[in-house]
Amino acid sequence: MMVFSLSGAHAVALAFVYPQPSTDELARFYKTGYFGGNSDFDRGTDCFEQRRKSIEKGTLTGASLLANLDLIGLRVVEIGAADGALLAWCRFRGAADTVGVEFSEEAAASGRARYGPTMISSTVDENASPAGSVDPVIAN
């Protein structure tokens, strides 16, 4: 379990499922093409393109939950960021900096190329934590 202390709040913990999947198990699940339409549940759907279009339409998953937050000048971190579409939305809403943590290098690379956020391709552990302080942390 990782514990974070937040300014103005008590420590917040992030608990993992038990047993936590190994890196090999995660790699089998998030194999190349997972977000590009090769997964069982989204066969034939390019999730990257779908997320890009949902930004334009204002229907991006997670955006409605953040819509009332003043993001201007904040540093936003998203765990499980996929391609960083929600981070791009946060930048559009005034976030000063965005960092995504995503296990799939394919998704992280797509996000870097398409939207430009800092994307850390990693499991969620102490090594994936961005340096410095952050404002909201999103796990979508």
C-alpha positions in Angstrom: 0.0 0.0 0.0 1.2 3.5 -0.8 0.3 6.3 1.5 0.4 9.9 0.4 0.0 13.0 2.5 -2.1 15.7 1.1 -1.9 19.4 1.9 -5.0 20.3 3.9 -6.1 16.7 4.2 -5.2 13.6 6.1 -3.0 10.9 4.5 -4.7 9.1 1.7 -3.9 5.5 0.9 -4.0 3.6 -2.3 -4.7 -0.1 -1.7 -4.0 -2.8 -4.3 -6.0 -5.8 -5.1 -4.8 -8.9 -3.3 -3.1 -10.8 -4.7 -1.7 -8.0 -6.8 -1.2 -9.1 -10.4 2.4 -9.6 -11.4 4.0 -7.6 -14.2 3.8 -10.6 -16.4 0.0 -11.0 -15.7 -0.6 -7.4 -16.5 1.5 -7.6 -19.7 -0.7 -10.6 -20.9 -3.9 -8.6 -20.2 -2.6 -5.3 -21.7 -1.0 -6.9 -24.7 -0.1 -4.9 -27.8 -3.3 -3.8 -29.5 -5.4 -3.8 -26.3 -6.5 -0.2 -26.8 -6.5 -0.5 -30.6 -9.4 -2.9 -30.9 -7.7 -6.3 -30.4 -9.1 -6.9 -26.9 -12.1 -9.2 -26.3 -14.4 -6.5 -25.0 -13.7 -3.8 -27.6 -12.9 -5.9 -30.7 -12.7 -3.6 -33.7 -12.9 -0.3 -31.8 -9.9 2.0 -31.7 -10.2 3.3 -28.2 -7.6 6.1 -28.8 -9.7 7.5 -31.6 -12.9 7.1 -29.6 -11.4 9.0 -26.7 -10.2 11.8 -29.0 -13.7 12.2 -30.4 -15.2 12.2 -27.0 -13.1 15.2 -26.0 -14.5 17.1 -29.0 -18.1 16.0 -28.1 -17.6 16.7 -24.3 -18.5 13.1 -23.4 -15.0 11.9 -22.2 -15.3 9.5 -19.3 -14.3 11.2 -16.1 -14.6 14.8 -17.4 -18.1 15.3 -15.9 -16.7 14.4 -12.4 -14.0 17.1 -12.8 -16.1 19.7 -14.5 -16.7 21.7 -11.4 -13.1 21.8 -10.3 -11.0 24.8 -10.9 -7.9 23.2 -12.6 -6.2 26.5 -13.5 -2.5 26.3 -12.5 -2.8 22.8 -11.0 -0.6 19.8 -11.5 -2.8 16.8 -12.3 -1.8 13.1 -12.1 -3.9 10.3 -13.6 -3.3 6.7 -12.6 -4.4 4.4 -15.4 -4.2 7.2 -17.9 -4.5 5.1 -21.0 -3.5 7.6 -23.8 -3.9 10.7 -21.6 -7.1 12.0 -23.2 -8.4 13.1 -19.8 -5.1 14.8 -19.1 -5.5 16.7 -22.4 -8.9 17.8 -21.3 -7.5 19.0 -18.0 -4.8 21.0 -19.9 -7.6 22.6 -22.0 -9.3 23.5 -18.7 -6.2 25.3 -17.4 -4.0 22.7 -15.7 -0.4 23.8 -15.6 1.1 20.3 -15.8 -0.3 16.8 -16.4 1.3 13.4 -15.7 -0.1 10.1 -16.6 0.9 6.7 -15.2 -0.1 3.9 -17.5 1.1 0.2 -17.7 0.7 -0.1 -21.4 3.6 1.5 -23.2 1.5 1.4 -26.4 -1.1 3.7 -24.7 1.5 5.9 -23.1 3.4 6.4 -26.4 0.1 7.2 -28.2 -0.7 9.8 -25.5 2.8 11.4 -25.7 2.5 11.7 -29.5 -1.1 12.9 -29.6 -1.5 15.1 -26.5 2.0 15.7 -25.1 1.6 15.0 -21.4 4.4 13.4 -19.4 3.5 9.7 -19.5 5.2 7.2 -17.1 4.9 3.7 -18.4 4.9 1.6 -15.2 2.9 -0.4 -12.8 1.6 1.8 -9.9 4.3 1.6 -7.4 6.7 4.0 -5.7 8.8 4.2 -8.9 5.9 5.6 -10.8 5.4 8.6 -8.6 6.1 11.9 -10.3 8.7 14.0 -8.6 7.4 17.0 -6.6 3.9 17.7 -5.3 0.7 17.3 -7.3 -2.8 18.7 -6.9 -5.6 16.3 -7.8 -4.8 12.6 -8.5 -7.3 10.9 -10.7 -7.8 7.1 -11.0 -10.3 6.7 -13.8 
